Structures are given as structure tokens and as C-alpha cells.
Amino acid sequence: MEYDILMFLHNNPQHNTAAEIVKVRKSTKSHVSTSLKKLENEGLIERIQSEDNKKHIEIVLLDKAELIVEAGINAQKKVRQKCIKRVDRRRNTYVYQCI
């Protein structure tokens, strides 16, 4: 769950509150809250309270999270490439069968 939240925050910087993570990802409040505490304790995120609205707390990725996020992006690229290769092979097989 923590990895998913890191990747979510990286890919969706506009959804940077716990409430938005719960809403968009359709996760439970307790899971998101627990995961955010773990990430904060590990120094991967920081929670910043709004001066105007004390209930509004933004979540920011810290530099320490960048290595994890980079590894995640690379893993996503590899999966995407494998999926594209499979689709291409299926298309080629289909085209060959039609000829």
C-alpha cells in the first residue's frame, strides 16, 4: 500500500491530501492513514498543514522517495513494453491468419 501511495502522489500531484487519496483510489481511511504514518516515519513524505485551514494537510514527497519512485516508473515501463509486444504479436498473428 505504501508503494502505491508513493506512485499515486508522484503521478497525481493535484491529489495530495489523505482525503483525496481515499476518494480517488477508493481505499479505506484506515489503510491510507496507516500507510501515510509509515511513509512519514521513514522520511519519504511530509505532511504540511495549511495556515488558512488547519484541517487541510497536504502530503509532499521528499527527496528520499525519489529512488523508489524512479524504480516504480522503470517497472511500469517494462510492464507497458511487455504488454505492447503481446498486443503486437497477437495483431501479427491475426493479420497472418486473415491473409
Helices and strands as residue ranges (DSSP letters): H 2-11, H 18-25, H 29-41, E 45-49, E 57-61, G 63-65, H 66-98
